[in-house]
Amino acid sequence: MKARFTYLGDMLFWILVAALTAALAVILLYPLLRGAKAADNIRAGETAVYRDQLRELDRDLDGGLITPEEADYARAEIGRRLIAVSADEPAETPKPARHHRFTEAFVLLLLPVLGLCLYLTTGRPDLPSQPLEARLENPGNDVAVLITKAERHLAEKPDDGKGWDVLAPIYFRTMRVNDAQVAYRNAIRLLGPSPVRLDGLAETLMAVSDGVVTEEARKVLEQSLTLEPDNPRARFYIALSMEQAGRPDEARQAFEALAKQSPADAPWLPLVNQHIAMNGGAPAGTNPAAPGANPAAPGANPAAPGNPTQQDVAAAETMNAGDRQQMIRGMVESLDAKLSEDPNNFEGWMRLVRSYAVLNDKDRAAGALKRGLAAFPPPGEQGRQLLALARELGIATEGATQ
């Protein structure tokens, strides 16, 4: 029975191919077959038009619309044109329309043969069809099939908390934020709250609201902090909610507290410093005596490339959120340009790679890593630190050392 269905499927495929080939041949041949016949009728059409004009002229004269003198003048002009058309007609019998024999043969014979040869060369006529069930059994690296397989499993076993826990971040990465929200809620309901699940739900709620930390997202983040008080992600988003609510002093204090608790090489520290500057504070590490300075940052250099200047801080206070984000990118691009001119700045390369990673620009982060390793090769201690930072940030290091 299975062999019979396979045979019928193959036959249906070739029937469809033949039908499509015939339809294409008709479309291509139609202009060739009608072109000569259409050309033969042009002269006869001109003669008919002039005769109609003569009849129309007689009607206008009978109706009193024109004078006899005007009618005679118009009749003479139309008659002249009619005589000219009649004089141009060939005396001999027209030759039969010449057909494009070679083109017709190419369309009818050679084109299908060439298409068939191309398919047999590059196609896989021997490859069996693979319906959805077969692909679900062996999905390989197809993310869409993996998601479909997980959804089928959860449709049969909706109380599988681990399944929801695995599927939720995949939904979020593929920008199916509404499905991600449902999956995170189910995982929390079945497995209980955890900082990772609560932070994921909060980020999903913010994605739904176009980056705004809503009241519901804030409550979820506060619940995450009760489970892990030093959770930097939750603390950052809560500080961001204060900034979005127009409370710059509270936001600056929250960002400064996060900067103090963060390690000197924390990947989120550049972004935290930028928000401190936006809210009128001094970035951590720029002045050891300033509130928000990071005493754990050894050898911090206030003039290091990428740190906001006092002019940047003052300008940021008067900007809206969009202008501030543009200012942040401008600061990072300025650091990139300075390092292109003077690549012998290890701290600058570390800061640039972190900044691009925090801005979620992994391509530029990988490019900065490769350029930094060109200045500080991996065999050295500084090169190894760059590679370690890249692995921590999830930046691909393959090919960066070439």
C-alpha positions, -999 to 999 in steps of 0.1 A, spaced: 0 0 0 28 24 9 46 16 -24 14 23 -43 10 58 -27 46 65 -34 40 56 -71 9 78 -73 28 107 -57 56 104 -83 31 103 -111 13 134 -98 45 153 -96 54 146 -132 19 154 -144 21 187 -127 55 193 -143 42 185 -178 11 208 -173 33 237 -161 56 232 -191 27 232 -216 12 263 -200 46 281 -202 50 271 -239 16 285 -248 24 318 -230 57 321 -249 42 311 -283 11 333 -283 28 366 -292 48 349 -320 16 335 -336 -5 366 -335 21 392 -343 20 389 -382 -18 387 -384 -21 419 -364 2 437 -387 -19 428 -418 -49 447 -404 -33 481 -398 -39 495 -433 -75 483 -435 -81 500 -402 -68 533 -414 -91 532 -445 -121 524 -424 -114 554 -401 -113 578 -430 -145 565 -445 -162 569 -411 -150 605 -410 -166 612 -444 -199 599 -432 -197 619 -400 -190 650 -422 -221 645 -442 -242 642 -410 -227 675 -397 -236 693 -430 -271 680 -430 -276 691 -394 -264 726 -401 -234 723 -378 -209 734 -405 -212 755 -437 -209 740 -472 -176 757 -477 -162 741 -445 -176 707 -456 -159 709 -490 -126 718 -474 -128 690 -449 -140 665 -475 -110 674 -498 -85 668 -469 -100 635 -459 -102 624 -495 -65 633 -499 -55 611 -469 -77 582 -482 -61 584 -516 -27 584 -500 -35 552 -480 -50 535 -510 -19 544 -532 4 528 -506 -13 494 -508 8 468 -525 -4 455 -559 8 420 -554 -9 394 -532 6 396 -496 29 368 -488 19 344 -461 30 354 -426 65 341 -419 66 319 -388 95 319 -364 102 282 -368 135 281 -349 120 300 -319 89 278 -319 110 247 -320 132 260 -291 101 268 -270 83 235 -277 113 211 -276 146 225 -264 133 245 -235 116 216 -217 146 193 -224 170 219 -210 148 223 -179 146 185 -174 184 181 -177 189 210 -152 165 193 -127 182 159 -131 216 175 -126 209 198 -96 177 183 -82 170 151 -62 142 132 -80 151 101 -59 146 119 -26 114 108 -9 89 133 3 91 142 40 58 152 56 55 170 89 54 138 110 87 126 95 104 160 101 91 161 137 107 127 143 141 140 130 141 178 133 179 183 131 187 219 136 154 233 123 143 256 151 108 259 136 103 221 137 118 219 172 93 245 184 64 226 167 75 194 183 76 210 217 42 226 212 27 192 203 43 177 234 29 204 256 -6 201 239 -6 165 251 10 172 285 2 208 294 15 203 330 50 196 319 67 226 336 102 218 323 88 219 287 74 254 293 106 264 309 126 253 279 102 268 253 97 302 269 132 317 261 131 302 226 98 320 220 114 352 233 145 349 211 122 343 180 102 374 190 70 355 197 66 376 228 30 368 235 37 331 234 68 336 255 47 354 282 23 325 284 51 300 285 69 319 314 37 321 334 31 284 330 66 275 340 63 297 371 30 282 379 42 246 376 78 249 388 76 278 411 92 313 407 130 316 402 151 347 394 157 334 358 120 328 351 109 360 367 135 381 349 125 364 316 88 372 322 97 408 331 117 412 299 88 397 279 64 422 294 88 450 285 91 437 249 53 437 246 52 474 258 80 485 235 107 486 262 87 504 289 90 489 324 53 486 332 39 484 367 33 446 363 69 441 351 82 461 380 63 439 405 78 408 388 113 423 392 107 431 428 96 395 434 129 384 417 149 406 441 132 390 471 147 356 459 181 371 449 187 406 463 220 410 443 204 402 410 219 428 387 194 424 359 164 430 381 181 460 398 190 475 364 154 473 352 140 487 384 164 517 381 154 520 345 117 522 355 125 551 378 143 569 349 113 563 326 89 576 353 108 609 354 125 604 388 162 610 378 175 614 414 161 580 424 172 564 392 208 578 396 210 565 431 198 530 420 223 529 391 251 541 414 243 513 439 243 488 411 277 501 399 292 498 434 282 462 438 293 453 402 328 438 395 352 461 376 349 440 345 312 434 346 298 434 311 268 456 321 289 483 339 294 505 308 257 507 302 251 514 339 277 542 338 259 557 308 226 558 326 244 574 356 256 601 333 222 605 318 207 612 352 233 637 362 258 616 381 295 607 376 302 573 362 318 547 384 355 548 383 359 584 369 366 600 403 374 579 434 359 606 457 327 609 438 295 592 450 290 562 427 328 557 422 338 521 421 366 515 446 370 480 432 382 493 399 419 493 401 438 518 381 407 535 368 416 562 345 392 592 343 406 601 308 402 566 295 385 565 261 347 559 263 342 575 298 316 604 295 331 639 300 315 665 322 301 681 291 285 648 281 269 646 316 256 681 314 242 676 279 225 643 289 205 660 316 185 680 290 179 651 266 148 629 261 152 591 261 157 588 223 184 615 222 201 599 252 202 566 234 217 583 204 243 599 226 252 566 240 258 551 206 278 582 196 301 578 226 307 541 217 314 550 181 338 578 193 356 552 213 358 529 183 373 557 162 399 566 188 410 529 191 413 528 153 437 557 154 456 544 185 450 506 190 476 503 219 449 508 245 439 475 262 414 491 286 398 508 256 393 475 237 378 458 268 354 487 272 345 487 234 337 450 233 316 452 264 297 483 251 288 467 218 277 435 237 255 455 260 240 473 230 232 439 216 254 445 185 272 412 185 286 417 150 304 449 159 314 433 192 330 404 173 347 429 150 361 449 179 374 417 195 392 407 163 408 442 161 417 441 198 434 407 194 454 421 165 468 447 188 471 423 218 476 388 204 462 358 224 495 344 235 499 374 258 480 380 291 460 409 277 449 388 246 438 360 269 417 385 289 400 397 257 391 361 248 379 354 283 356 385 281 343 374 247 334 339 261 317 355 291 296 378 268 287 350 244 307 365 215 320 340 189 358 337 190 362 315 160 382 333 134 389 363 157 426 353 161 432 350 123 
